[in-house]
């Protein structure tokens, strides 16, 4: 490790000296005993990390990485998950950074197909987390997008809390559900995928037709759904059922901490996994790999629940509230990334035509 | 003898050379902003749009036939035009009485009222959407009106923004309209209504039309309002371009839509520019005396009641409601939301405290303002030349028009254009913060030019000719006559540049980095995060941003020279 670092430092210094006062990032190719089959990987003194706009890493951890790696790190966050992947595809010829975090399983198929990622198998990924692994990319965190119910509302009205997707089209649950637009919201897309996983490519549109008949409301984004439409959050909206996360009930705990006023419907969950990857054509592949290893370090993994509301992929302690109020779904719905990649645009277009018109 | 000839020759050269050098200086003065516009706007946008017309092998217009064979496109196009037309009509109807009252009547508190009317135009869309949302959403003051996600809410928000444009364009003309025309009509027996209809409105016609075409432009390209208040039901060309580009990466569809939008926008810009020029010319015919009279409730009751309604319900209520909401928590009055601005929000919503974002916004706005005003001064000086030949006039019209184009191109197109254009060598600025003030300056530039140019065009050509005839050099004319005129519009230009930059969200959200967000970016982010702390901070930060913007615009209105700016 030390020698590798030294070599690259020397190489970088040599290049920097050669370039003189030029402000361009100094980059070079350093021969290493590559484990991925490629003989050389690039390295530089600068690292550009591209993330989705929900990425959050505490300052002290950012500082820690900068100190340990000796790299001058720039973080850019040009949009949500979908926009992020599309921007990387658009800039394939001249990549906008070295390492990406925030590609989830609904976009990973497309990212890999388009060749915007260079394969990297992080040694920091424990064997127990291999279940999340996917070619080229490294899993960092995961979570479940589930319907949430305002349990207080249901108790007051004397109606049973629904448990399955089938329940939602029953007359007693008319006009109670609010979802987000899959075209513009990632939980919305996840919930659409959940229905496709459950009802099949040929059945999901009929199911949505039934949801529409039963008064489902569609809003643009998650915060609008959760804060203004949902009755269980601060906004005290009119609808007691909402698309949100399995972890959301941990944020609606009563003051005495004994219970949560909302509950996630674990039979309606879609599993979301977020990945990091080395961007193809990166100026600093070595730094990119180090950053991915860092994301899997215990410090970062432990900070993920608090900062990004997701579950870490490695085995670290979870916040106490989560243990109690935010269990994961045992039977979350899934679809293979390639299948999502092939179907996503068609599904959202057909969904839009059916539900919004 | 030789010496005498030599001296004569020098004099000749100087006399012939001066205009030549002068002309060269003007070409350079025009080239600098033109280059800026080309590098940071025209080339990136063209680069992205042209990709949509190239399928890898050859040029194709397949995008057009594909997009326009979809009924959805026609629905969106129709909705965009229909909404913009309706909102424009409403702005004219509401704006004219306000313009009359604020520019034709004299009464105490008029300055304050003018500032209140001027502010909404530059408020950040994020803040306005939040303010209207908190009014109509469940628990809001006007919840009972059932306007959440309604068409009317969109129209109201569009009017909120744009009434000021009508008031501004028509007001300044109205205040200089020769009152004797109307008096003559009334002496001849015309009723006040008839006078208004047959004398005043026709005289104001070009100004109203110029303002209306601007409002139409702003309404047809509105993004944030439709996205936040429109829910999922309503899409405009602008939101559809965003969706096709960022979410589907369907560049063909996006390009076809962008070109369509550009056609619409250029049309209204051309109309507005031509009409604005006509007003400026016709203005010279009128006396520059103030035609104001003291407000008389008996006579001005109509304008007075419309203005009261517009100001209190349409303009003040949403903002006051926002401020009040930001000061309340769990049914109690508190400053907690403001105190929290020193934090990063609950559960790590932000990477930096909100005050840090305030500081970022401040320095970015300062830089953007310097860029926009420098470029704006150059553009205005060049565009206000009065060349005698047709070619010269045409190229100046094109120059002026080109700098208004950023108004009509979506931020997404510019942002994605940067990604594939500014990607190599010293121009690889994609992760550089420099792009933020540059992009904001581009957005502000049209407003800056519109604030400066009228002041220059209002110079009586006879004054310039007289100065030249009396032997002043071009440089002296510039320094003694034109620059002082320009300075009168400068306060307003600086105000617009600062306010636009402070509130800019579309392009900034693309370009800002998580550790260097601006205030609108932070507000947007806080709203997307769970927890009452974050929601309260978003309200407080919105109120703060609205106040700062209001102060900046208020100061600019004060600094504005009398009678400048007809736009």
Boltz contact constraints between the chains, C-beta under 6 A:
constraints:
  - contact:
      token1: [A, 48]
      token2: [B, 431]
      max_distance: 6.0
  - contact:
      token1: [A, 56]
      token2: [B, 348]
      max_distance: 6.0
  - contact:
      token1: [A, 74]
      token2: [B, 431]
      max_distance: 6.0
  - contact:
      token1: [A, 75]
      token2: [B, 513]
      max_distance: 6.0
  - contact:
      token1: [A, 75]
      token2: [B, 514]
      max_distance: 6.0
  - contact:
      token1: [A, 76]
      token2: [B, 431]
      max_distance: 6.0
  - contact:
      token1: [A, 76]
      token2: [B, 513]
      max_distance: 6.0
  - contact:
      token1: [A, 77]
      token2: [B, 514]
      max_distance: 6.0
  - contact:
      token1: [A, 78]
      token2: [B, 510]
      max_distance: 6.0
  - contact:
      token1: [A, 82]
      token2: [B, 247]
      max_distance: 6.0
  - contact:
      token1: [A, 83]
      token2: [B, 246]
      max_distance: 6.0
  - contact:
      token1: [A, 86]
      token2: [B, 249]
      max_distance: 6.0
  - contact:
      token1: [A, 87]
      token2: [B, 419]
      max_distance: 6.0
  - contact:
      token1: [A, 90]
      token2: [B, 419]
      max_distance: 6.0
  - contact:
      token1: [A, 90]
      token2: [B, 420]
      max_distance: 6.0
  - contact:
      token1: [A, 91]
      token2: [B, 419]
      max_distance: 6.0
  - contact:
      token1: [A, 94]
      token2: [B, 423]
      max_distance: 6.0
  - contact:
      token1: [A, 94]
      token2: [B, 424]
      max_distance: 6.0
  - contact:
      token1: [A, 96]
      token2: [B, 430]
      max_distance: 6.0
  - contact:
      token1: [A, 181]
      token2: [B, 232]
      max_distance: 6.0
  - contact:
      token1: [A, 218]
      token2: [B, 232]
      max_distance: 6.0
  - contact:
      token1: [A, 219]
      token2: [B, 231]
      max_distance: 6.0
  - contact:
      token1: [A, 220]
      token2: [B, 231]
      max_distance: 6.0
  - contact:
      token1: [A, 220]
      token2: [B, 232]
      max_distance: 6.0
  - contact:
      token1: [A, 223]
      token2: [B, 527]
      max_distance: 6.0
  - contact:
      token1: [A, 223]
      token2: [B, 528]
      max_distance: 6.0
  - contact:
      token1: [A, 228]
      token2: [B, 137]
      max_distance: 6.0
  - contact:
      token1: [A, 234]
      token2: [B, 532]
      max_distance: 6.0
  - contact:
      token1: [A, 236]
      token2: [B, 139]
      max_distance: 6.0
  - contact:
      token1: [A, 237]
      token2: [B, 138]
      max_distance: 6.0
  - contact:
      token1: [A, 251]
      token2: [B, 530]
      max_distance: 6.0
  - contact:
      token1: [A, 306]
      token2: [B, 347]
      max_distance: 6.0
  - contact:
      token1: [A, 306]
      token2: [B, 348]
      max_distance: 6.0
  - contact:
      token1: [A, 307]
      token2: [B, 348]
      max_distance: 6.0
  - contact:
      token1: [A, 345]
      token2: [B, 248]
      max_distance: 6.0
  - contact:
      token1: [A, 356]
      token2: [B, 232]
      max_distance: 6.0
